[in-house]
Amino acid sequence: MTDSTTKHETTGLENTTFNILIALGKEAQFLYSTIDTYRSDAERANRSDLVNMWNTIKQDRQRHMQMLREALEKEAKEEKLRK
C-alpha cells in the first residue's frame, strides 16, 4: 500500500488524486458512450429486461460520477491538483 502523499511519477499529482482522475475518465467513457450503445442494442432486440438493467447500471454510474466529481472538487479546494 502506498502513502497518500506519494506522487504519480509522470503527473506529479498525489496518487490518490491521480486515481480519482483516472476513475472519473473511465466512468465517463462508459457512461456517455458505451452504455447507450448497449441500451440501444437491447431496445432493438426488444429486451425490456436488458433495457431496464442498463438503465439501472446507468443510474448507478451517474451516482459514481457524482461521488468522483465531489472528491475531485475536494482535492481542488485542498490544492492537490498542483504539481
N, C-alpha and C positions, 0 to 999 in steps of 0.2 A: 504494500500500500504506500502511496506517495503522500508526502506532506502537501497540504493545500497551497502552500507558498511556493512549491516547485513550479518553475516556469516551463512552458512549452518551448521546445528547442528552436522552432522556426518563427513562431509568432511573438515570443517574449511575454505572452499572457500567462497568468496563473493557469495551471492545468484545469482547475475546476471551472474557470471562466471559459476556457477553450472548449471544454466538454459541453457546456451549455450551448455554445455557438454551433458546434457540430450537430448536436441533437436537434436543435431548432431547425437547422437546414434539412436534415433528414426527414423530420416530421413534416415540414412544409412541402418538400418534394412529394412525399407520399400523399399528403392531404390534398394538395392543389393540382396534382396531375394524375397520379396513378389510381387513386380510389374512385375518381369519377369515371375512369375508363372501365374499371371493374363493375361499378354500379350500372353503367350503360349496357355492358355485356349481359348482366343479369336481367335487365329490363327487356332486352331484345330476345332473350331466351324465355321470357315470361316466367321468371323465377322470383316471385314476390318474396319468398323466404330469403333468398340471397340478397335481394334489394334491401330488405329490412336489416339483414346482417351488416351489409356495407354502410347503411345509414347509421346504425349503432356504432360501428367502428369509426365512422367519420366524426360523430359526436364526441366519442372518447378522444380521438386525436385532436379535435378542436380544444378540448379541455386540457390536454397535454401541452398544446401550443401556448395556451394562456398561462399555464404554470411556468413554462420555459421563458416566455416574454417577461413575466413578473420577476423571475430570477435574474434575467439579464438586466432589467431596469434597476434592480437592487445592486448588481455588480457595477453598473454605470454610476449610480449615486455614490458608491464607495470608491469610485475612481479606479476600478480594477480593469478597465478596458485600455489603460495606458500601458505602454511597454515599460 
